[in-house]
Amino acid sequence: MDHQSSITCASCGAPLTMVANKDYFICSYCGAYYFPDASEDGVKILGEPGSDCCPVCKITLVTAMVGEMHIQACSRCRGVLLPQEYLSFIIKTLRLTSNKIEAILPLERDDLKQVRTCQTCGQKMDTHPYGGGGNVVIDVCLHCGVVWFDYGELKRIITAPDFSVNR
């Protein structure tokens, strides 16, 4: 088991302990389990303090999971930060669990004007349209290799029609 979290047991009020390498918690006092719900983006917020700050809110990110992959998320704006090498796997994983296909929304051109700074290295992040479906603008730190998604952007990518495969 990992360390205790700031999440408390709904049954007895004791702190919950995150089960190591899993996406759920257990109460060591009464034995109750807690399974966090996934957001619309498919992200389960675990709530443990992360190692980086949010490039939007400037608060400490918290741990989160998509499938078996640990990432970081903002508890305020609900954006997510993940290593660039996780991106393909996370999108494939989320598409497998989603059976929804939604209309493609137009690209928000104003999003291309935003300037974000990587909170890990202090470098300006590269803001550009995501090359896959969904018409979203993503922020990438070319120095650190992390990608920032504002809340809702992963959902737009996941639910965009995938013209490379038959559903």
C-alpha positions in Angstrom: 0.0 0.0 0.0 1.1 3.6 -0.6 0.7 6.5 1.8 -2.5 8.0 3.2 -4.4 10.5 1.2 -6.5 13.6 2.1 -9.6 11.7 0.9 -11.6 10.4 3.8 -13.7 7.3 4.1 -17.5 7.9 3.6 -18.3 5.1 6.1 -16.1 6.1 9.1 -14.3 9.4 8.2 -10.8 7.9 8.5 -8.1 8.8 5.9 -8.1 6.4 2.9 -4.9 4.8 1.7 -4.2 4.4 -2.0 -3.5 0.8 -3.1 -0.1 0.7 -4.7 -0.1 0.9 -8.5 -3.9 0.8 -8.6 -6.6 3.5 -9.1 -8.5 2.9 -5.9 -8.3 3.5 -2.1 -9.0 1.4 1.0 -9.8 2.5 4.5 -7.4 0.8 6.9 -9.8 1.4 9.8 -13.0 -0.1 8.5 -11.9 -1.8 5.3 -14.2 0.1 2.9 -13.1 0.7 -0.7 -13.3 3.9 -2.7 -13.1 3.9 -6.5 -12.8 7.4 -7.9 -15.0 8.1 -11.0 -13.4 9.1 -14.2 -14.0 12.6 -15.6 -15.5 13.1 -19.1 -11.9 13.1 -20.3 -11.5 9.6 -18.9 -9.1 10.7 -16.1 -9.4 9.4 -12.5 -8.2 12.0 -10.0 -6.3 10.2 -7.1 -5.6 13.4 -5.2 -2.0 12.8 -4.0 0.2 15.9 -4.5 2.1 15.7 -7.8 5.5 17.0 -8.7 4.6 19.9 -11.0 2.4 23.0 -11.0 -0.5 23.7 -13.3 0.5 26.0 -16.2 -2.9 27.7 -16.0 -3.7 27.9 -12.3 -0.2 27.8 -10.9 -1.2 25.4 -8.1 0.3 22.0 -7.4 -1.0 19.2 -9.6 -2.4 16.0 -8.1 -1.9 12.4 -9.2 -4.4 10.9 -11.6 -4.7 7.8 -13.8 -5.8 6.9 -17.2 -5.9 3.1 -17.5 -2.7 2.0 -15.9 -0.8 5.2 -16.7 -0.1 7.7 -13.9 -0.3 11.3 -14.9 -1.0 14.6 -13.2 -4.1 16.8 -13.2 -5.2 20.1 -11.8 -7.8 19.9 -9.1 -9.1 23.4 -10.0 -9.2 23.7 -13.8 -9.1 19.9 -14.4 -6.5 20.1 -17.1 -4.0 17.2 -17.4 -0.2 17.0 -17.8 1.3 13.9 -19.2 4.6 12.7 -20.7 4.5 13.0 -24.5 5.4 9.3 -24.8 2.2 8.3 -23.0 -0.1 10.2 -25.4 -0.6 7.6 -28.1 -1.3 4.8 -25.5 -3.7 7.0 -23.5 -5.7 8.0 -26.6 -5.9 4.4 -27.7 -6.9 3.3 -24.2 -9.6 5.9 -23.8 -11.0 5.2 -27.3 -11.4 1.5 -26.4 -13.5 2.4 -23.4 -15.6 5.1 -25.2 -18.3 4.1 -27.7 -19.3 7.7 -28.3 -18.6 9.6 -31.5 -19.4 13.3 -31.4 -19.5 16.0 -34.0 -16.2 17.6 -34.8 -16.2 21.1 -33.4 -14.2 23.9 -35.1 -10.8 24.7 -33.9 -10.7 27.5 -31.3 -8.3 29.9 -33.1 -7.9 32.1 -30.0 -6.4 29.1 -28.2 -3.4 29.4 -30.6 -2.6 32.8 -29.1 -2.2 31.6 -25.5 1.2 31.5 -24.1 1.9 28.9 -21.4 5.1 28.3 -19.5 6.2 24.8 -18.6 6.1 24.7 -14.8 8.8 22.0 -14.8 11.6 23.8 -16.6 10.4 27.4 -17.1 10.5 27.2 -20.9 7.7 28.6 -23.1 5.5 25.7 -24.3 4.8 25.2 -28.0 1.1 25.8 -28.7 -0.2 24.2 -31.8 -3.2 22.2 -33.2 -3.2 18.5 -32.3 -2.4 16.4 -35.4 -5.2 13.8 -34.8 -8.9 14.3 -34.6 -10.8 16.6 -32.4 -9.7 20.0 -33.6 -8.0 20.9 -30.3 -5.0 23.1 -29.5 -2.4 21.5 -27.2 0.6 22.8 -25.4 3.9 20.9 -25.5 7.1 21.5 -23.7 9.8 20.6 -26.3 12.4 20.7 -23.6 10.7 18.4 -21.0 8.6 16.3 -23.3 5.3 16.9 -21.5 1.9 17.7 -23.0 -0.8 19.9 -21.4 -4.5 19.3 -22.2 -7.2 21.8 -21.0 -10.3 20.1 -19.6 -12.5 18.7 -22.4 -9.7 18.5 -25.0 -9.0 14.8 -24.4 -12.7 14.1 -24.7 -12.8 15.9 -28.0 -9.9 13.8 -29.3 -11.4 10.5 -28.0 -14.9 11.1 -29.4 -13.7 12.5 -32.8 -14.3 10.1 -35.7 -11.3 8.0 -36.3 -11.1 7.8 -40.1 -8.1 5.4 -40.0 -10.2 2.5 -38.6 -13.7 1.1 -39.1 -15.8 1.2 -36.0 
